[in-house]
Amino acid sequence: MKKYLGYIELASVILMLIGCLAYRFMHYSWAVWVCIIGLVLFFLQVIYKAFNWKVYAKDNSRNIIWMLVTIVMLFLIMLMKR
């Protein structure tokens, strides 16, 4: 399962990056949904790791920081559009 969690995390970060960049620079409306899908995938793997805290203690603290940074970036992008 540990191997798949790494793939899910990488895919979610790539989706968030593509969504944020496509929305910011190309102004595609679908890019927000790509970013949201990435956030949901990232959130799901964070939830799984939270239920197995003893095994993933170091990853949990890193994932919480990543989640906060990503949410702040999403809000900043939304505010820049105004």
PDB file of N, CA, C and O in Angstrom, chain B, residues numbered from 101:
ATOM      1  N   MET B 101       0.822  -1.192   0.000  1.00  0.00           N
ATOM      2  CA  MET B 101       0.000   0.000   0.000  1.00  0.00           C
ATOM      3  C   MET B 101       0.870   1.262   0.000  1.00  0.00           C
ATOM      4  O   MET B 101       0.490   2.297  -0.547  1.00  0.00           O
ATOM      5  N   LYS B 102       2.037   1.151   0.621  1.00  0.00           N
ATOM      6  CA  LYS B 102       2.925   2.312   0.706  1.00  0.00           C
ATOM      7  C   LYS B 102       3.340   2.794  -0.685  1.00  0.00           C
ATOM      8  O   LYS B 102       3.459   3.997  -0.915  1.00  0.00           O
ATOM      9  N   LYS B 103       3.558   1.868  -1.603  1.00  0.00           N
ATOM     10  CA  LYS B 103       3.945   2.211  -2.963  1.00  0.00           C
ATOM     11  C   LYS B 103       2.839   3.002  -3.658  1.00  0.00           C
ATOM     12  O   LYS B 103       3.121   3.991  -4.334  1.00  0.00           O
ATOM     13  N   TYR B 104       1.601   2.584  -3.503  1.00  0.00           N
ATOM     14  CA  TYR B 104       0.482   3.262  -4.145  1.00  0.00           C
ATOM     15  C   TYR B 104       0.227   4.630  -3.549  1.00  0.00           C
ATOM     16  O   TYR B 104      -0.192   5.544  -4.260  1.00  0.00           O
ATOM     17  N   LEU B 105       0.469   4.789  -2.272  1.00  0.00           N
ATOM     18  CA  LEU B 105       0.307   6.108  -1.659  1.00  0.00           C
ATOM     19  C   LEU B 105       1.286   7.110  -2.252  1.00  0.00           C
ATOM     20  O   LEU B 105       0.950   8.282  -2.417  1.00  0.00           O
ATOM     21  N   GLY B 106       2.475   6.667  -2.569  1.00  0.00           N
ATOM     22  CA  GLY B 106       3.449   7.538  -3.222  1.00  0.00           C
ATOM     23  C   GLY B 106       2.976   7.967  -4.601  1.00  0.00           C
ATOM     24  O   GLY B 106       3.124   9.128  -4.981  1.00  0.00           O
ATOM     25  N   TYR B 107       2.401   7.018  -5.360  1.00  0.00           N
ATOM     26  CA  TYR B 107       1.872   7.348  -6.680  1.00  0.00           C
ATOM     27  C   TYR B 107       0.689   8.313  -6.588  1.00  0.00           C
ATOM     28  O   TYR B 107       0.581   9.247  -7.381  1.00  0.00           O
ATOM     29  N   ILE B 108      -0.183   8.085  -5.630  1.00  0.00           N
ATOM     30  CA  ILE B 108      -1.338   8.967  -5.449  1.00  0.00           C
ATOM     31  C   ILE B 108      -0.882  10.366  -5.075  1.00  0.00           C
ATOM     32  O   ILE B 108      -1.419  11.351  -5.583  1.00  0.00           O
ATOM     33  N   GLU B 109       0.096  10.460  -4.198  1.00  0.00           N
ATOM     34  CA  GLU B 109       0.602  11.770  -3.791  1.00  0.00           C
ATOM     35  C   GLU B 109       1.243  12.504  -4.970  1.00  0.00           C
ATOM     36  O   GLU B 109       1.008  13.697  -5.162  1.00  0.00           O
ATOM     37  N   LEU B 110       2.033  11.808  -5.740  1.00  0.00           N
ATOM     38  CA  LEU B 110       2.681  12.428  -6.893  1.00  0.00           C
ATOM     39  C   LEU B 110       1.654  12.873  -7.935  1.00  0.00           C
ATOM     40  O   LEU B 110       1.762  13.969  -8.485  1.00  0.00           O
ATOM     41  N   ALA B 111       0.667  12.030  -8.203  1.00  0.00           N
ATOM     42  CA  ALA B 111      -0.378  12.388  -9.161  1.00  0.00           C
ATOM     43  C   ALA B 111      -1.172  13.594  -8.691  1.00  0.00           C
ATOM     44  O   ALA B 111      -1.529  14.455  -9.495  1.00  0.00           O
ATOM     45  N   SER B 112      -1.450  13.662  -7.406  1.00  0.00           N
ATOM     46  CA  SER B 112      -2.226  14.794  -6.891  1.00  0.00           C
ATOM     47  C   SER B 112      -1.447  16.097  -6.977  1.00  0.00           C
ATOM     48  O   SER B 112      -2.018  17.137  -7.305  1.00  0.00           O
ATOM     49  N   VAL B 113      -0.164  16.055  -6.690  1.00  0.00           N
ATOM     50  CA  VAL B 113       0.664  17.261  -6.788  1.00  0.00           C
ATOM     51  C   VAL B 113       0.767  17.718  -8.241  1.00  0.00           C
ATOM     52  O   VAL B 113       0.714  18.917  -8.515  1.00  0.00           O
ATOM     53  N   ILE B 114       0.914  16.781  -9.168  1.00  0.00           N
ATOM     54  CA  ILE B 114       0.988  17.135 -10.587  1.00  0.00           C
ATOM     55  C   ILE B 114      -0.334  17.727 -11.059  1.00  0.00           C
ATOM     56  O   ILE B 114      -0.339  18.717 -11.791  1.00  0.00           O
ATOM     57  N   LEU B 115      -1.454  17.137 -10.653  1.00  0.00           N
ATOM     58  CA  LEU B 115      -2.756  17.683 -11.031  1.00  0.00           C
ATOM     59  C   LEU B 115      -2.958  19.084 -10.478  1.00  0.00           C
ATOM     60  O   LEU B 115      -3.458  19.961 -11.183  1.00  0.00           O
ATOM     61  N   MET B 116      -2.578  19.303  -9.232  1.00  0.00           N
ATOM     62  CA  MET B 116      -2.714  20.636  -8.652  1.00  0.00           C
ATOM     63  C   MET B 116      -1.847  21.645  -9.387  1.00  0.00           C
ATOM     64  O   MET B 116      -2.279  22.771  -9.636  1.00  0.00           O
ATOM     65  N   LEU B 117      -0.640  21.256  -9.733  1.00  0.00           N
ATOM     66  CA  LEU B 117       0.262  22.149 -10.449  1.00  0.00           C
ATOM     67  C   LEU B 117      -0.278  22.480 -11.839  1.00  0.00           C
ATOM     68  O   LEU B 117      -0.278  23.644 -12.240  1.00  0.00           O
ATOM     69  N   ILE B 118      -0.734  21.476 -12.569  1.00  0.00           N
ATOM     70  CA  ILE B 118      -1.301  21.706 -13.896  1.00  0.00           C
ATOM     71  C   ILE B 118      -2.528  22.608 -13.797  1.00  0.00           C
ATOM     72  O   ILE B 118      -2.686  23.539 -14.587  1.00  0.00           O
ATOM     73  N   GLY B 119      -3.389  22.332 -12.832  1.00  0.00           N
ATOM     74  CA  GLY B 119      -4.595  23.137 -12.677  1.00  0.00           C
ATOM     75  C   GLY B 119      -4.294  24.586 -12.353  1.00  0.00           C
ATOM     76  O   GLY B 119      -4.884  25.494 -12.937  1.00  0.00           O
ATOM     77  N   CYS B 120      -3.386  24.802 -11.433  1.00  0.00           N
ATOM     78  CA  CYS B 120      -3.051  26.180 -11.039  1.00  0.00           C
ATOM     79  C   CYS B 120      -2.381  26.939 -12.178  1.00  0.00           C
ATOM     80  O   CYS B 120      -2.712  28.098 -12.427  1.00  0.00           O
ATOM     81  N   LEU B 121      -1.447  26.300 -12.867  1.00  0.00           N
ATOM     82  CA  LEU B 121      -0.749  26.973 -13.959  1.00  0.00           C
ATOM     83  C   LEU B 121      -1.672  27.225 -15.156  1.00  0.00           C
ATOM     84  O   LEU B 121      -1.621  28.293 -15.767  1.00  0.00           O
ATOM     85  N   ALA B 122      -2.507  26.249 -15.487  1.00  0.00           N
ATOM     86  CA  ALA B 122      -3.420  26.419 -16.616  1.00  0.00           C
ATOM     87  C   ALA B 122      -4.450  27.505 -16.333  1.00  0.00           C
ATOM     88  O   ALA B 122      -4.823  28.263 -17.228  1.00  0.00           O
ATOM     89  N   TYR B 123      -4.900  27.578 -15.106  1.00  0.00           N
ATOM     90  CA  TYR B 123      -5.877  28.614 -14.777  1.00  0.00           C
ATOM     91  C   TYR B 123      -5.234  29.998 -14.745  1.00  0.00           C
ATOM     92  O   TYR B 123      -5.817  30.971 -15.224  1.00  0.00           O
ATOM     93  N   ARG B 124      -4.058  30.080 -14.191  1.00  0.00           N
ATOM     94  CA  ARG B 124      -3.392  31.375 -14.028  1.00  0.00           C
ATOM     95  C   ARG B 124      -2.922  31.960 -15.353  1.00  0.00           C
ATOM     96  O   ARG B 124      -3.131  33.144 -15.616  1.00  0.00           O
ATOM     97  N   PHE B 125      -2.294  31.148 -16.180  1.00  0.00           N
ATOM     98  CA  PHE B 125      -1.666  31.677 -17.382  1.00  0.00           C
ATOM     99  C   PHE B 125      -2.512  31.502 -18.649  1.00  0.00           C
ATOM    100  O   PHE B 125      -2.406  32.302 -19.578  1.00  0.00           O
ATOM    101  N   MET B 126      -3.345  30.468 -18.690  1.00  0.00           N
ATOM    102  CA  MET B 126      -4.136  30.234 -19.903  1.00  0.00           C
ATOM    103  C   MET B 126      -5.618  30.529 -19.700  1.00  0.00           C
ATOM    104  O   MET B 126      -6.389  30.535 -20.659  1.00  0.00           O
ATOM    105  N   HIS B 127      -6.010  30.768 -18.476  1.00  0.00           N
ATOM    106  CA  HIS B 127      -7.374  31.159 -18.114  1.00  0.00           C
ATOM    107  C   HIS B 127      -8.424  30.133 -18.542  1.00  0.00           C
ATOM    108  O   HIS B 127      -9.522  30.497 -18.965  1.00  0.00           O
ATOM    109  N   TYR B 128      -8.079  28.858 -18.431  1.00  0.00           N
ATOM    110  CA  TYR B 128      -9.041  27.800 -18.723  1.00  0.00           C
ATOM    111  C   TYR B 128      -9.944  27.609 -17.515  1.00  0.00           C
ATOM    112  O   TYR B 128      -9.461  27.530 -16.385  1.00  0.00           O
ATOM    113  N   SER B 129     -11.247  27.534 -17.743  1.00  0.00           N
ATOM    114  CA  SER B 129     -12.168  27.356 -16.619  1.00  0.00           C
ATOM    115  C   SER B 129     -12.099  25.938 -16.048  1.00  0.00           C
ATOM    116  O   SER B 129     -12.354  25.742 -14.860  1.00  0.00           O
ATOM    117  N   TRP B 130     -11.758  24.948 -16.877  1.00  0.00           N
ATOM    118  CA  TRP B 130     -11.681  23.573 -16.400  1.00  0.00           C
ATOM    119  C   TRP B 130     -10.479  23.350 -15.486  1.00  0.00           C
ATOM    120  O   TRP B 130     -10.431  22.356 -14.761  1.00  0.00           O
ATOM    121  N   ALA B 131      -9.525  24.250 -15.512  1.00  0.00           N
ATOM    122  CA  ALA B 131      -8.300  24.065 -14.728  1.00  0.00           C
ATOM    123  C   ALA B 131      -8.570  24.102 -13.228  1.00  0.00           C
ATOM    124  O   ALA B 131      -7.858  23.469 -12.449  1.00  0.00           O
ATOM    125  N   VAL B 132      -9.595  24.840 -12.828  1.00  0.00           N
ATOM    126  CA  VAL B 132      -9.955  24.869 -11.410  1.00  0.00           C
ATOM    127  C   VAL B 132     -10.388  23.479 -10.962  1.00  0.00           C
ATOM    128  O   VAL B 132     -10.054  23.044  -9.859  1.00  0.00           O
ATOM    129  N   TRP B 133     -11.129  22.786 -11.813  1.00  0.00           N
ATOM    130  CA  TRP B 133     -11.577  21.434 -11.465  1.00  0.00           C
ATOM    131  C   TRP B 133     -10.419  20.453 -11.397  1.00  0.00           C
ATOM    132  O   TRP B 133     -10.423  19.546 -10.564  1.00  0.00           O
ATOM    133  N   VAL B 134      -9.442  20.623 -12.252  1.00  0.00           N
ATOM    134  CA  VAL B 134      -8.248  19.767 -12.203  1.00  0.00           C
ATOM    135  C   VAL B 134      -7.521  19.972 -10.874  1.00  0.00           C
ATOM    136  O   VAL B 134      -7.067  19.015 -10.246  1.00  0.00           O
ATOM    137  N   CYS B 135      -7.418  21.226 -10.460  1.00  0.00           N
ATOM    138  CA  CYS B 135      -6.773  21.529  -9.182  1.00  0.00           C
ATOM    139  C   CYS B 135      -7.575  20.946  -8.018  1.00  0.00           C
ATOM    140  O   CYS B 135      -6.997  20.429  -7.061  1.00  0.00           O
ATOM    141  N   ILE B 136      -8.887  21.028  -8.097  1.00  0.00           N
ATOM    142  CA  ILE B 136      -9.743  20.483  -7.032  1.00  0.00           C
ATOM    143  C   ILE B 136      -9.613  18.960  -6.964  1.00  0.00           C
ATOM    144  O   ILE B 136      -9.570  18.395  -5.871  1.00  0.00           O
ATOM    145  N   ILE B 137      -9.550  18.292  -8.111  1.00  0.00           N
ATOM    146  CA  ILE B 137      -9.365  16.836  -8.129  1.00  0.00           C
ATOM    147  C   ILE B 137      -8.029  16.466  -7.483  1.00  0.00           C
ATOM    148  O   ILE B 137      -7.945  15.496  -6.730  1.00  0.00           O
ATOM    149  N   GLY B 138      -6.998  17.237  -7.781  1.00  0.00           N
ATOM    150  CA  GLY B 138      -5.705  17.005  -7.144  1.00  0.00           C
ATOM    151  C   GLY B 138      -5.770  17.187  -5.637  1.00  0.00           C
ATOM    152  O   GLY B 138      -5.179  16.414  -4.882  1.00  0.00           O
ATOM    153  N   LEU B 139      -6.493  18.216  -5.206  1.00  0.00           N
ATOM    154  CA  LEU B 139      -6.655  18.438  -3.770  1.00  0.00           C
ATOM    155  C   LEU B 139      -7.404  17.289  -3.103  1.00  0.00           C
ATOM    156  O   LEU B 139      -7.050  16.870  -2.001  1.00  0.00           O
ATOM    157  N   VAL B 140      -8.437  16.780  -3.768  1.00  0.00           N
ATOM    158  CA  VAL B 140      -9.209  15.675  -3.203  1.00  0.00           C
ATOM    159  C   VAL B 140      -8.342  14.421  -3.086  1.00  0.00           C
ATOM    160  O   VAL B 140      -8.374  13.742  -2.060  1.00  0.00           O
ATOM    161  N   LEU B 141      -7.573  14.112  -4.121  1.00  0.00           N
ATOM    162  CA  LEU B 141      -6.677  12.951  -4.045  1.00  0.00           C
ATOM    163  C   LEU B 141      -5.659  13.110  -2.923  1.00  0.00           C
ATOM    164  O   LEU B 141      -5.391  12.175  -2.169  1.00  0.00           O
ATOM    165  N   PHE B 142      -5.104  14.301  -2.829  1.00  0.00           N
ATOM    166  CA  PHE B 142      -4.129  14.562  -1.773  1.00  0.00           C
ATOM    167  C   PHE B 142      -4.785  14.426  -0.393  1.00  0.00           C
ATOM    168  O   PHE B 142      -4.202  13.855   0.529  1.00  0.00           O
ATOM    169  N   PHE B 143      -5.990  14.954  -0.269  1.00  0.00           N
ATOM    170  CA  PHE B 143      -6.719  14.881   0.993  1.00  0.00           C
ATOM    171  C   PHE B 143      -7.022  13.435   1.373  1.00  0.00           C
ATOM    172  O   PHE B 143      -6.939  13.080   2.549  1.00  0.00           O
ATOM    173  N   LEU B 144      -7.371  12.596   0.399  1.00  0.00           N
ATOM    174  CA  LEU B 144      -7.672  11.194   0.691  1.00  0.00           C
ATOM    175  C   LEU B 144      -6.448  10.440   1.208  1.00  0.00           C
ATOM    176  O   LEU B 144      -6.556   9.645   2.142  1.00  0.00           O
ATOM    177  N   GLN B 145      -5.291  10.687   0.608  1.00  0.00           N
ATOM    178  CA  GLN B 145      -4.104   9.988   1.108  1.00  0.00           C
ATOM    179  C   GLN B 145      -3.671  10.538   2.461  1.00  0.00           C
ATOM    180  O   GLN B 145      -3.107   9.801   3.270  1.00  0.00           O
ATOM    181  N   VAL B 146      -3.923  11.818   2.722  1.00  0.00           N
ATOM    182  CA  VAL B 146      -3.626  12.378   4.042  1.00  0.00           C
ATOM    183  C   VAL B 146      -4.531  11.746   5.095  1.00  0.00           C
ATOM    184  O   VAL B 146      -4.082  11.441   6.199  1.00  0.00           O
ATOM    185  N   ILE B 147      -5.794  11.552   4.759  1.00  0.00           N
ATOM    186  CA  ILE B 147      -6.734  10.906   5.687  1.00  0.00           C
ATOM    187  C   ILE B 147      -6.285   9.473   5.986  1.00  0.00           C
ATOM    188  O   ILE B 147      -6.310   9.049   7.141  1.00  0.00           O
ATOM    189  N   TYR B 148      -5.879   8.730   4.964  1.00  0.00           N
ATOM    190  CA  TYR B 148      -5.409   7.362   5.188  1.00  0.00           C
ATOM    191  C   TYR B 148      -4.197   7.343   6.110  1.00  0.00           C
ATOM    192  O   TYR B 148      -4.113   6.532   7.033  1.00  0.00           O
ATOM    193  N   LYS B 149      -3.261   8.251   5.843  1.00  0.00           N
ATOM    194  CA  LYS B 149      -2.065   8.297   6.681  1.00  0.00           C
ATOM    195  C   LYS B 149      -2.376   8.773   8.091  1.00  0.00           C
ATOM    196  O   LYS B 149      -1.691   8.387   9.038  1.00  0.00           O
ATOM    197  N   ALA B 150      -3.400   9.605   8.245  1.00  0.00           N
ATOM    198  CA  ALA B 150      -3.781  10.066   9.584  1.00  0.00           C
ATOM    199  C   ALA B 150      -4.339   8.915  10.418  1.00  0.00           C
ATOM    200  O   ALA B 150      -4.116   8.863  11.627  1.00  0.00           O
ATOM    201  N   PHE B 151      -5.055   8.003   9.788  1.00  0.00           N
ATOM    202  CA  PHE B 151      -5.573   6.850  10.514  1.00  0.00           C
ATOM    203  C   PHE B 151      -4.469   5.863  10.881  1.00  0.00           C
ATOM    204  O   PHE B 151      -4.645   5.053  11.790  1.00  0.00           O
ATOM    205  N   ASN B 152      -3.350   5.921  10.196  1.00  0.00           N
ATOM    206  CA  ASN B 152      -2.190   5.087  10.501  1.00  0.00           C
ATOM    207  C   ASN B 152      -1.044   5.981  10.960  1.00  0.00           C
ATOM    208  O   ASN B 152       0.045   5.944  10.387  1.00  0.00           O
ATOM    209  N   TRP B 153      -1.286   6.773  11.980  1.00  0.00           N
ATOM    210  CA  TRP B 153      -0.375   7.837  12.405  1.00  0.00           C
ATOM    211  C   TRP B 153       1.009   7.309  12.796  1.00  0.00           C
ATOM    212  O   TRP B 153       2.019   7.930  12.468  1.00  0.00           O
ATOM    213  N   LYS B 154       1.062   6.198  13.475  1.00  0.00           N
ATOM    214  CA  LYS B 154       2.342   5.689  13.959  1.00  0.00           C
ATOM    215  C   LYS B 154       3.273   5.308  12.806  1.00  0.00           C
ATOM    216  O   LYS B 154       4.487   5.481  12.905  1.00  0.00           O
ATOM    217  N   VAL B 155       2.722   4.806  11.746  1.00  0.00           N
ATOM    218  CA  VAL B 155       3.534   4.395  10.603  1.00  0.00           C
ATOM    219  C   VAL B 155       3.990   5.599   9.784  1.00  0.00           C
ATOM    220  O   VAL B 155       5.111   5.624   9.277  1.00  0.00           O
ATOM    221  N   TYR B 156       3.108   6.601   9.657  1.00  0.00           N
ATOM    222  CA  TYR B 156       3.360   7.741   8.773  1.00  0.00           C
ATOM    223  C   TYR B 156       3.499   9.060   9.537  1.00  0.00           C
ATOM    224  O   TYR B 156       3.042  10.091   9.044  1.00  0.00           O
ATOM    225  N   ALA B 157       4.098   9.062  10.690  1.00  0.00           N
ATOM    226  CA  ALA B 157       4.185  10.276  11.521  1.00  0.00           C
ATOM    227  C   ALA B 157       4.935  11.401  10.811  1.00  0.00           C
ATOM    228  O   ALA B 157       4.480  12.545  10.819  1.00  0.00           O
ATOM    229  N   LYS B 158       6.065  11.093  10.205  1.00  0.00           N
ATOM    230  CA  LYS B 158       6.845  12.124   9.520  1.00  0.00           C
ATOM    231  C   LYS B 158       6.111  12.645   8.286  1.00  0.00           C
ATOM    232  O   LYS B 158       6.088  13.850   8.032  1.00  0.00           O
ATOM    233  N   ASP B 159       5.516  11.736   7.526  1.00  0.00           N
ATOM    234  CA  ASP B 159       4.756  12.145   6.344  1.00  0.00           C
ATOM    235  C   ASP B 159       3.544  12.993   6.706  1.00  0.00           C
ATOM    236  O   ASP B 159       3.171  13.899   5.961  1.00  0.00           O
ATOM    237  N   ASN B 160       2.934  12.701   7.841  1.00  0.00           N
ATOM    238  CA  ASN B 160       1.739  13.451   8.237  1.00  0.00           C
ATOM    239  C   ASN B 160       2.042  14.921   8.468  1.00  0.00           C
ATOM    240  O   ASN B 160       1.279  15.780   8.025  1.00  0.00           O
ATOM    241  N   SER B 161       3.122  15.225   9.140  1.00  0.00           N
ATOM    242  CA  SER B 161       3.450  16.634   9.381  1.00  0.00           C
ATOM    243  C   SER B 161       3.789  17.342   8.072  1.00  0.00           C
ATOM    244  O   SER B 161       3.409  18.497   7.876  1.00  0.00           O
ATOM    245  N   ARG B 162       4.497  16.664   7.181  1.00  0.00           N
ATOM    246  CA  ARG B 162       4.820  17.243   5.878  1.00  0.00           C
ATOM    247  C   ARG B 162       3.558  17.441   5.035  1.00  0.00           C
ATOM    248  O   ARG B 162       3.422  18.458   4.354  1.00  0.00           O
ATOM    249  N   ASN B 163       2.648  16.489   5.076  1.00  0.00           N
ATOM    250  CA  ASN B 163       1.424  16.593   4.291  1.00  0.00           C
ATOM    251  C   ASN B 163       0.513  17.708   4.791  1.00  0.00           C
ATOM    252  O   ASN B 163      -0.155  18.368   3.994  1.00  0.00           O
ATOM    253  N   ILE B 164       0.481  17.919   6.075  1.00  0.00           N
ATOM    254  CA  ILE B 164      -0.338  19.004   6.621  1.00  0.00           C
ATOM    255  C   ILE B 164       0.189  20.346   6.139  1.00  0.00           C
ATOM    256  O   ILE B 164      -0.592  21.230   5.788  1.00  0.00           O
ATOM    257  N   ILE B 165       1.489  20.503   6.119  1.00  0.00           N
ATOM    258  CA  ILE B 165       2.082  21.755   5.623  1.00  0.00           C
ATOM    259  C   ILE B 165       1.789  21.925   4.134  1.00  0.00           C
ATOM    260  O   ILE B 165       1.421  23.017   3.702  1.00  0.00           O
ATOM    261  N   TRP B 166       1.947  20.861   3.345  1.00  0.00           N
ATOM    262  CA  TRP B 166       1.647  20.929   1.915  1.00  0.00           C
ATOM    263  C   TRP B 166       0.193  21.297   1.671  1.00  0.00           C
ATOM    264  O   TRP B 166      -0.105  22.094   0.781  1.00  0.00           O
ATOM    265  N   MET B 167      -0.713  20.725   2.453  1.00  0.00           N
ATOM    266  CA  MET B 167      -2.138  21.005   2.283  1.00  0.00           C
ATOM    267  C   MET B 167      -2.420  22.478   2.547  1.00  0.00           C
ATOM    268  O   MET B 167      -3.171  23.103   1.798  1.00  0.00           O
ATOM    269  N   LEU B 168      -1.838  23.038   3.585  1.00  0.00           N
ATOM    270  CA  LEU B 168      -2.049  24.448   3.881  1.00  0.00           C
ATOM    271  C   LEU B 168      -1.475  25.354   2.795  1.00  0.00           C
ATOM    272  O   LEU B 168      -2.110  26.335   2.406  1.00  0.00           O
ATOM    273  N   VAL B 169      -0.295  25.038   2.312  1.00  0.00           N
ATOM    274  CA  VAL B 169       0.324  25.839   1.249  1.00  0.00           C
ATOM    275  C   VAL B 169      -0.522  25.785  -0.021  1.00  0.00           C
ATOM    276  O   VAL B 169      -0.721  26.806  -0.680  1.00  0.00           O
ATOM    277  N   THR B 170      -1.016  24.609  -0.362  1.00  0.00           N
ATOM    278  CA  THR B 170      -1.822  24.461  -1.567  1.00  0.00           C
ATOM    279  C   THR B 170      -3.129  25.232  -1.469  1.00  0.00           C
ATOM    280  O   THR B 170      -3.542  25.873  -2.435  1.00  0.00           O
ATOM    281  N   ILE B 171      -3.774  25.178  -0.331  1.00  0.00           N
ATOM    282  CA  ILE B 171      -5.026  25.906  -0.150  1.00  0.00           C
ATOM    283  C   ILE B 171      -4.788  27.408  -0.233  1.00  0.00           C
ATOM    284  O   ILE B 171      -5.586  28.125  -0.836  1.00  0.00           O
ATOM    285  N   VAL B 172      -3.717  27.889   0.353  1.00  0.00           N
ATOM    286  CA  VAL B 172      -3.393  29.317   0.280  1.00  0.00           C
ATOM    287  C   VAL B 172      -3.126  29.722  -1.161  1.00  0.00           C
ATOM    288  O   VAL B 172      -3.573  30.781  -1.602  1.00  0.00           O
ATOM    289  N   MET B 173      -2.396  28.882  -1.905  1.00  0.00           N
ATOM    290  CA  MET B 173      -2.128  29.180  -3.316  1.00  0.00           C
ATOM    291  C   MET B 173      -3.414  29.237  -4.127  1.00  0.00           C
ATOM    292  O   MET B 173      -3.565  30.106  -4.986  1.00  0.00           O
ATOM    293  N   LEU B 174      -4.332  28.333  -3.868  1.00  0.00           N
ATOM    294  CA  LEU B 174      -5.598  28.325  -4.585  1.00  0.00           C
ATOM    295  C   LEU B 174      -6.392  29.594  -4.306  1.00  0.00           C
ATOM    296  O   LEU B 174      -6.953  30.189  -5.227  1.00  0.00           O
ATOM    297  N   PHE B 175      -6.445  30.010  -3.052  1.00  0.00           N
ATOM    298  CA  PHE B 175      -7.151  31.246  -2.724  1.00  0.00           C
ATOM    299  C   PHE B 175      -6.478  32.469  -3.338  1.00  0.00           C
ATOM    300  O   PHE B 175      -7.165  33.388  -3.784  1.00  0.00           O
ATOM    301  N   LEU B 176      -5.158  32.495  -3.368  1.00  0.00           N
ATOM    302  CA  LEU B 176      -4.456  33.618  -3.984  1.00  0.00           C
ATOM    303  C   LEU B 176      -4.738  33.694  -5.483  1.00  0.00           C
ATOM    304  O   LEU B 176      -4.914  34.782  -6.030  1.00  0.00           O
ATOM    305  N   ILE B 177      -4.780  32.558  -6.135  1.00  0.00           N
ATOM    306  CA  ILE B 177      -5.097  32.534  -7.561  1.00  0.00           C
ATOM    307  C   ILE B 177      -6.510  33.034  -7.805  1.00  0.00           C
ATOM    308  O   ILE B 177      -6.757  33.772  -8.758  1.00  0.00           O
ATOM    309  N   MET B 178      -7.426  32.636  -6.954  1.00  0.00           N
ATOM    310  CA  MET B 178      -8.814  33.095  -7.102  1.00  0.00           C
ATOM    311  C   MET B 178      -8.914  34.604  -6.867  1.00  0.00           C
ATOM    312  O   MET B 178      -9.686  35.283  -7.544  1.00  0.00           O
ATOM    313  N   LEU B 179      -8.146  35.131  -5.921  1.00  0.00           N
ATOM    314  CA  LEU B 179      -8.175  36.568  -5.664  1.00  0.00           C
ATOM    315  C   LEU B 179      -7.515  37.366  -6.769  1.00  0.00           C
ATOM    316  O   LEU B 179      -7.933  38.490  -7.046  1.00  0.00           O
ATOM    317  N   MET B 180      -6.497  36.815  -7.407  1.00  0.00           N
ATOM    318  CA  MET B 180      -5.824  37.511  -8.509  1.00  0.00           C
ATOM    319  C   MET B 180      -6.731  37.642  -9.729  1.00  0.00           C
ATOM    320  O   MET B 180      -6.581  38.577 -10.515  1.00  0.00           O
ATOM    321  N   LYS B 181      -7.649  36.733  -9.888  1.00  0.00           N
ATOM    322  CA  LYS B 181      -8.545  36.748 -11.039  1.00  0.00           C
ATOM    323  C   LYS B 181      -9.500  37.926 -10.989  1.00  0.00           C
ATOM    324  O   LYS B 181      -9.931  38.407 -12.037  1.00  0.00           O
ATOM    325  N   ARG B 182      -9.838  38.397  -9.817  1.00  0.00           N
ATOM    326  CA  ARG B 182     -10.787  39.506  -9.656  1.00  0.00           C
ATOM    327  C   ARG B 182     -10.223  40.711 -10.234  1.00  0.00           C
ATOM    328  O   ARG B 182     -10.858  41.765 -10.207  1.00  0.00           O
TER     329      ARG B 182
END
